[in-house]
Amino acid sequence: MPAQSTKISAFVITKNNGDKIGDCLKSLEWADEIIVVDDFSEDTTPAICRSHANVKFVQNKFAGFQEQKLYAMSLTANDWVLKIDADERVSAEMRNGILALTEKDFATYSCFEFKRLTCFWGKWIRHGSFYPDYNPRLFHKHQGAWRGVNPHDKFYPTGLTKKLAGDIFHFQNWDLSAYASRTILYSTISAGEYYKGGRRAKLSDFTIRPLYTFFYRYLIRLGFLEGPHGLVIAVMGALGTFVKYMKIYELQHDMVPTHMDVE
């Protein structure tokens, strides 16, 4: 339990994360409260969550990443909350950094950020725009708001933010097909959100932008130092950019078919 009197609630959203959620919850055992909101998983996720006595497990139909996180946060009993994804772990250094916070720290700051270190294909990635990837994760839930575009929304604090030592361990060990599918899915979600917000795509958005994304990740952010891992990360970044703006282009020109005639 935290040494300071300020209590901390951790929350996680899940969907068929049976292969990851157990380790995630173990890394949160020090928290005063753990909330898991599950989108009616069909694997072992519910059973694993319910096996942890310190976990409050709730199922709620998924309506969007931001919406699900907001719902999970609304269930927390404490003002200070820690947001963690099911494929992430709180490292020992990160945990110790949180437990070392003083009441003065909690009174001075609204949010604490941590570096996220991603493991991809069994390798910790430190280049290609993947690191240090600071994320606002521990924050006072009444001193800020969720903003941004699904699925890349995040908490924006109204007060001061401080960077703390310790990494969030992120395990992104998809195979190539799963990585491509996830990239296309997230880009499609983003495209719909951008389009609803008034964004329209130009030719340069789905020609020059994807190329820039590749060269930025692979050359400017030194992704080539990661070998094949860095190449895949750069290519997937370019694919995501292309799909996002091409999907916006489809929407603005009403190119998305509502049915298909088969002769």
ABEGO torsion letter per residue (X at the ends): XBABABBBBBBBBBBGAAAAAAAAAAAAAABABBBBBBBGBABAAAAAAAABAABBBBBBBBAEAAAAAAAAAAABABABBBBBBAABBBBAAAAAAAAABBAAAAAABABBBBBBBBBBGGBBBABGGAOAGBBBABBBAABEBBBEBOAABBBBBABBBBBBBEBBBBBBBBBAAAAAAAAAAAAAAAAAAAAAAGBBBBAAAAAAAAAAAAAAAAAAAGAAAAEAAAAAAAAAAAAAAAAAAAAAAAAAAGABBABBBBX
